[in-house]
Amino acid sequence: MALPTRRIPFLRNLNAKIAAIPMVLVASVVFVGGTLWTVVHSFTDSRLLPSTNFIGVEQYERLFDTPRWQVSVTNLAIYGSTSLVFSFTIGFLLAALLDQKIRFENTFRTIFLYPFALSFIVTGLVWQWILDPALGLPNVVRDLGFEGFDLALLGNPDTVLFALVVAGLWQGTGFVMVLMLAGLRGIDDEIWKAARVDGIPAWKTYLFVVIPMMRGVFITTLVIVASGIVKLYDLVVAMTQGGPGFASEVPAKYVFDFMFQRANLGQGLAASTVMLLTVLIILVPWALLMFRERKG
């Protein structure tokens, strides 16, 4: 007598599991296999073509001794910390304003979210034109009579990173706003009613009640935004090409240049492995936290 399917956990949703086999195989070969290939060859002296001549951690020693890599990591840290602070602050404030059930909420939400639909290449080219001293905003201001106005953000090594931050915020803040708005809409209205009855100011309600209740939303948003920051590449290429000099260099561009322009595959793979570890440092604690919450 055949056992009922519901008594054998493996046989539950068997058709769905069979249908998922090709996807699992592709993911295993492409993602897991590609990752292992990258890590293994980062310990070789691969140049134009992959090599099996292992040299230990020499590629990593050379990587961390390279001034260009040090500059790229510093730039990413400055860009990332600034972007996180401002995107979370502006995104939450916009979400709080839209949560007041204002008129034309859908219109404003669409306007704020629209830049996120564009690629970073388009965003970079748009802001490159806006900040162009000869054609963009500086030229418009001078035409209005302010002839001494000068805003050469992209050509100044001290300000080029902040130009990238402005462009990144223009594109990504709307996405943060939508996630925050979804979290705010999940707050029970009874909490707001109780706060108003007790005479608690709105800012205190947000700070001491609402924000702690949105911890999961904040963590998820942080993981998504931080993972995107680590992979920052196309915005830099479109706006500055890493210049002036290496003033706006980032790790992803370092990897691309060494792998495809300098024919130094081993060095590029070592840099990409370091980037992978950075992403794992962000994702693993988040995954463990989500697992514990579900288990609890």
VEXRO-236777 format. One record per atom (N, C-alpha, C): x, y, z; residue in one letter. Coordinates in pm, whole numbers, plus 50000, padded with zeros to 5 digits. Last residue first. Layout:
! VEXRO-236777
XYZA ...
***
This chain:
! VEXRO-236777
512145322951497G 511485327151620G 509985328151603G 512595318251229K 512595306751319K 511905310151449K 512515344251136R 511515334651089R 511415322551182R 514715354751276E 513395360551296E 512295350951251E 516795338751179R 516455338151322R 515075343751348R 516795346650909F 516535332750944F 516115331451090F 517485373650928M 516175370050875M 515805355650912M 520095370351029L 519095377751106L 517685374151060L 521355356750821L 521245350450952L 520175357051037L 521185376550621A 520515363650602A 520335356350736A 522775396850738W 521365399250708W 520605386250694W 525305384250751P 524595388150874P 523115390750852P 525635380450459V 525545369250553V 524895373250686V 525805405550325L 524655396850306L 524515386150414L 528215418350398I 526935425450410I 525775415750412I 530115399550347I 530095405350480I 528785412850505I 529615395850076L 529245385250170L 529195390450312L 530735419449975V 529295417149961V 528825406350059V 533415414450040T 532725426150096T 531215424350089T 533955392149886L 533995390850031L 533285402650098L 533805404349633L 532865393849670L 532805392049821L 536025421349644M 534685427149634M 533625417049675M 538005401849647V 537875410749763V 536505417349762V 537565391749392T 537355383049507T 537205391249635T 538325413249233S 536915409249234S 536605399949350S 541085413249285A 540275424749326A 538795421049331A 541745388549169A 542015390849312A 541165402449363A 541075393548905L 540325383348979L 540545384749130L 542995412948837G 541565416248833G 540725406348912G 545325397748863Q 545115409348950Q 543655413448953Q 544895378148663G 545055374248802G 544815385648897G 544785393048422L 543615385848471L 543725382348619L 545725417048273N 546265411848399N 545105404948471N 545255433548050A 545555419248032A 546235413448155A 544365458848066R 545765456848098R 546185442148087R 541695455447988Q 542525465547922Q 544005463447947Q 540435435148131F 540145436547988F 541005446947916F 541365434448398M 540995422048329M 540915423748177M 541885460748473F 542975450948480F 542635438148404F 539365473048431D 540555477748361D 541655467148360D 537655458848606F 537425458748461F 538695462648386F 538785465048860V 538675451248813V 538545450748661V 538445492948862Y 539785487148874Y 539775472848821Y 535695494248863K 536415499048744K 537845493948745K 535195484049119A 534665477149002A 535365481548874A 536495503049297P 536985489349279P 536475482349154P 536955535449137V 536235526549228V 536685512149201V 538205569049099E 538345554649074E 537575546649179E 538305596149102S 536995589949121S 537025575049088S 541005601949065A 540295608249176A 538935601949203A 542965595148892F 542255584148955F 541395589349071F 542475620748667G 543475611148716G 542775598648765G 539185631648748P 540485634348685P 541605626248750P 538275597448642G 539125609248655G 538495619948743G 536605576548583G 537545574848693G 538415586948721G 534915586148392Q 535925576348350Q 536995574248458Q 532805602948468T 534185607648487T 535255598448430T 530215593348386M 530425607148428M 531885611448423M 530345566348306A 529585575948226A 529915590348260A 531885554648508V 532365554348370V 531655564848286V 530235558848732V 531575564748726V 532085565448583V 527995543648662L 527845558048687L 529195565048676L 529075517648642D 528615524448522D 528425539448542D 529885510948920Y 530775511048804Y 530285520248693Y 529355496549230L 529325509049155L 530355508949042L 529085475349400K 529215472249257K 529235484849170K 528665487249647V 529905479649627V 530155477149479V 526085497449607I 527215506549618I 528525499249593I 524475474549613G 524585482249490G 525765491749491G 524775467749881S 525245458449778S 525405465549644S 523525489850001A 524965487650021A 525525478049917A 520835486349919V 521585498249878V 523095495949890V 520215461250040I 520035463549896I 520885475149848I 520805465850313V 521475455150240V 521395457650089V 519065487150374L 520505488750389L 521265478250308L 516575475150336T 516985486250250T 518485488250255T 516665456550548T 516545452050410T 516995462850312T 516825474250767I 517905464650743I 517875459850598I 514425488650744F 515705495750738F 516845486050706F 512555468150775V 512595475850650V 513935482850635V 513115460051039G 513275450750928G 513365457850794G 512425483551185R 513805478451184R 514045469051066R 510155497451231M 510535495351092M 511945489751080M 509955502251500M 509085491951444M 509425488551299M 511765523751529P 512115510551583P 511235499351528P 510115543551388I 511395538751333I 511845525651396I 507855546451564V 507725541751426V 509035535951373V 508925554451823V 507955543751805V 508015537951664V 510785574851826F 510835564951933F 509875553251916F 510415590251589L 511755587051637L 511765575351734L 507625593451548Y 508485587551444Y 509775582251503Y 506985605251793T 506345592651754T 507165585651647T 508455628551779K 508795618651880K 508185605051848K 507135641351570W 508545637751551W 508995627651655W 504565645651675A 504745636351564A 506195631951550A 504265645952036P 504555652351907P 504855642051798P 501615632552222I 503015630752183I 503245637352048I 499065632152336G 499725644952311G 501185643952276G 497615609652362D 498565612352469D 499305625552449D 496275610652118V 495505611752242V 496425615352359V 498375606451941R 497685619351940R 496885621452068R 499055580152007A 500055590752024A 499385604452027A 496725566551935A 497145566652076A 498145577752103A 496805570751659K 495685576051737K 496065576851885K 499125556951591W 499055571351569W 497925577651652W 498295531251659I 499475536951723I 499455552151710I 496195526151491E 495905527751633E 497085533751708E 497285520951242D 496745534451267D 496445536851415D 500295502451229D 498875502651266D 498435517051297D 502405503450951I 502215507251091I 500725508451121I 502655499750682G 502415487850762G 502245490750910G 503325523650578R 501935519250557R 501615506650635R 506035523450638L 505135532550711L 503685528350696L 506965504750449G 507075502050593G 506155510750676G 506385518250214A 505755505250239A 505825501650387A 508115539750250L 506675542150247L 505905529250271L 510585527150227M 510205533250354M 508695535650361M 510445519649957L 510585509450061L 510175514850197L 510245545349839V 509165535449821V 509245524549927V 512705557049913M 511445562949957M 510295552849947M 514515541349773V 514525540949920V 513205546349974V 513805550149517F 513645536049553F 513625534349704F 514515577249529G 513115573449509G 512845558949546G 517295576549546T 516515580449664T 515045576649650T 518665570249308G 518315559749401G 517435563449517G 519095593349144Q 518515581149089Q 517975571849197Q 520065612849314W 518965616249224W 518295603649170W 522225599349428L 521055602349510L 519845605449422L 523985598949208G 523485586449265G 522245588549350G 524465626449173A 523835618749066A 523245605649119A 525685631949422V 524465639049382V 523735631249274V 527955615249406V 526955613149511V 525635619649473V 529365627149197L 528835613549180L 527755610549284L 529985651049325A 529165651449204A 528565637649177A 531635641049519F 530355646449563F 529415648549444F 533875634049370L 533105623549437L 531715628549478L 534875658849284V 534275649849186V 533445638849251V 536205675749455T 534735676449453T 534075666149362T 538915672949430D 538375674049565D 536855673649569D 539515673249158P 539675660649233P 539055661049372P 537405688548931N 538165691149054N 538295678149133N 535715684348724G 537115686348692G 537995688548813G 533185682748831L 533745670748770L 535235672248739L 532645708848923L 532715697649017L 533435685648958L 532885737948864A 533595727248794A 533765715248886A 531355763348864L 530955750948932L 531575739148858L 531315797548901D 532115786348852D 531765773848933D 530355830548829F 529955817448884F 530765806348819F 530775855448728G 531865849548807G 531545835748861G 528425862948610E 529525859148523E 530695853048600E 525415862448638F 526425859248740F 527685854048669F 523595865048433G 524255877048482G 525305874648587G 522625842848316L 521665850848391L 522295863248453L 524845830448216D 524005837648120D 522965846348191D 525685817348448R 526475828648396R 525665836948297R 523705797648462V 523805807648569V 524615819748522V 524335782948230V 523025789448243V 523075800448348V 526875773348293N 526735782648182N 525405790048188N 526245755948508P 527125767548529P 526985777948417P 524485736548373L 523995745848473L 524925757748498L 526215732648060G 525175729148155G 524775740448248G 528365740147895L 527045737847835L 525915736647937L 530705744548036A 530495751747911A 529075750747859A 530725728448266P 530865742948280P 530555750848153P 528385703148323D 529395707848226D 529525723048236D 526355693348474L 527485699348545L 528595704348452L 524615683048280I 524135693348374I 525295700748439I 526225663548156W 525815675348081W 525365686548175W 526455645848368Q 527675651148307Q 527345663748227Q 523835639248407W 524475647948506W 525825653048457W 523435623548175V 522585635248203V 523285644748299V 525345603348207L 525455612448092L 524625625148116L 524385590948442G 525705596948438G 525855606848324G 521855581748358T 521965591348468T 523315598448465T 522655563348162V 521855575048125V 521965585848232V 524055545648330I 524735551848217I 523985564448174I 522185536248506F 523195545248558F 523975552148446F 518905537348355S 520175530748383S 521165541048436S 515775545748511L 516835548348416L 518075540348453L 514115541548723A 513865533348604A 514955535248499A 514775560748904F 515255547248931F 515055538048812F 513415583748819P 514855582348789P 515395568248812P 510715578148923Y 511045576948780Y 512545575848754Y 510135583149185L 510635569749153L 511125568749009L 509165609249186F 510345606049268F 510965592649228F 506945606349013I 508025615748981I 509295612249058I 505365587849152T 505895584449020T 507065593448983T 504735602849378R 505465590249394R 506095585949261R 503285623649266F 504565626449330F 505395613749344F 501045608549174T 501865616449082T 503235619249140T 500015597549407N 500515588649303N 501415595949205N 499195620949543E 500265612549597E 500855603649490E 497395641449503F 498305637849394F 499485629449444F 497295651549846R 496695650949713R 497795648149609R 498515630050111I 498425642750041I 497745640749906I 498825612150330K 497655611250240K 497425624650166K 501205611950456Q 500175620750513Q 498905621150427Q 503135598450326D 502265590550413D 501165598950477D 504685617350206L 503675610650123L 502705602550209L 506305623650428L 505425633750369L 504325627250285L 507645599450470A 506805604850577A 505835615450523A 509065597750228A 508045587750259A 507105592650368A 510795619650259L 509825619550149L 508705609550176L 512225610150484L 511465622650492L 510415623450380L 513425587050379F 512475585850488F 511615598450499F 515075598150177G 514035588450143G 512985587050251G 516795614550326I 515865620550229I 514735611050195I 518065594150485T 517435605950544T 516385611950450T 518995575450299F 518075571250405F 517345583250463F 520635591750141S 519515584550078S 518515579950183S 522515601550327F 521595610850262F 520415603550198F 523815577650416V 523255587450510V 522195595950442V 524595565150174L 523715558450269L 523035568450362L 526325584150057S 525085580249990S 524095573750085S 528425584950245T 527645597050216T 526305593450152T 529335558350233S 528835563850359S 527975576150335S 530045556249955G 529055547650017G 528475553350144G 532015575949910Y 530765576049833Y 529675568149905Y 533945566950095I 533385580450104I 532045581150032I 534405540850001A 533975542950140A 533335556750156A 535265545849741L 534025538349761L 533505540249903L 537665559549795N 536575566249724N 535245559249746N 539105538849917T 538785551049992T 537625558449927T 539305521349700V 538615517049822V 538205529149906V 540805537349522S 539465532549483S 538665528049605S 543215540949659V 542365552549628V 540945548149596V 544105514449661Q 543855521349787Q 542955533549767Q 544445510449386W 543445502649459W 543105509349593W 546545528549339R 545275530049268R 544155522449338R 548695518949492P 548015531449531P 546665533249462P 549035485749587T 548845494449471T 548115507149513T 549075467949791D 550195477349784D 550065487249669D 546945451749746F 546835460949860F 548025470649869F 547965437649518L 546725445449513L 546695455949624L 550165423849605R 550355434449506R 549135443549501R 548825406349776E 549835415449830E 550075427049735E 547255393049589Y 546605400949693Y 547585410749758Y 549185380149436Q 548275389549371Q 547595398649475Q 550405363449628E 551155374649570E 550245384949504E 549515341249761V 548785353749784V 549515365849725V 550385316549522G 549955319949657G 549195333049662G 550725310349262I 551775318749324I 551365323249464I 550225284549027F 549835290849152F 551015298249214F 549475282048711N 550705283748788N 550375291548915N 547475280348534T 547385271348649T 548645271948735T 545815308648386S 546995300348407S 546765291548530S 543905324948131P 544015318248262P 545225309148269P 545535351547945L 544735339347951L 544895332948089L 546975374248017L 545955375447913L 545005363547916L 547635361048313R 547775373948247R 546655375448144R 547905344548623S 547175346148497S 547355360248442S 549235333148838D 549865344248768D 549215346748632D 546755326449099T 547665322748991T 548285335148930T 544715331749269F 545975327549330F 546995323249225F 542515335849120S 543095347749181S 544415344549251S 541615311149046H 542565317648955H 543095330849010H 539835306249264V 541005297549240V 542045304849154V 537885326349236V 538715325749357V 539975317649331V 536795320248981T 537395333249008T 538335332649127T 535795294449023W 536815296648920W 537545309748946W 533825300049215L 534965291549251L 536105293449152L 532085315549055T 532705321149176T 533935313149216T 531305297348858G 532045309348821G 532755315748939G 529915278549019G 531105274748943G 531955286748904G 527845294949118V 528765288349210V 530065284549139V 526815304948860F 527145313548974F 528155306949067F 526745283348669V 527105297048633V 527585305048753V 526105259548811V 527235260048717V 527705274348696V 523915266848974S 525085260249032S 526305261648942S 522115277548791A 522635285948898A 523905280048959A 521635254648637V 522225266648575V 522845275648682V 520465238148832L 521695234148765L 522405246048702L 518185252748898V 519175249949001V 520505245948938V 516835252348652M 517255265148709M 518335263048814M 516305224548622P 517175231848527P 517685245148583P 514625220048862I 515945213848845I 516815221148743I 512065229448876A 513135238548920A 514525232848899A 510455208348805A 510555219648713A 511685229048749A 510705192949036I 511265187848910I 511445199348810I 509315209249214K 510735206449237K 511405201249111K 506755208849108A 507475221549115A 508975219249134A 506145181649145N 506205187249010N 506975200449007N 506125179149426L 507145172249347L 507275178249207L 504925188849660N 505185197949547N 506255192049455N 506365163049856R 505455174549849R 505895183849736R 508255143949880L 507335142649767L 506335154149759L 509625149250113F 510325150949987F 509385150949867F 507835142650321P 508105156750291P 508765158750155P 505345121150328I 506735121050283I 507095135250240I 502715124150383R 503545118850491R 505025118550454R 501495132550154R 501645142550258R 502495137650375R 501235109450003T 502305119049969T 502555128850082T 500715078750177P 500205091850131P 501365101450110P 502265049050053L 502135058950159L 501575071950103L 500645021449905A 501465033549890A 501205043350004A 500854988150000M 500005000050000M 500895012550000M 
***
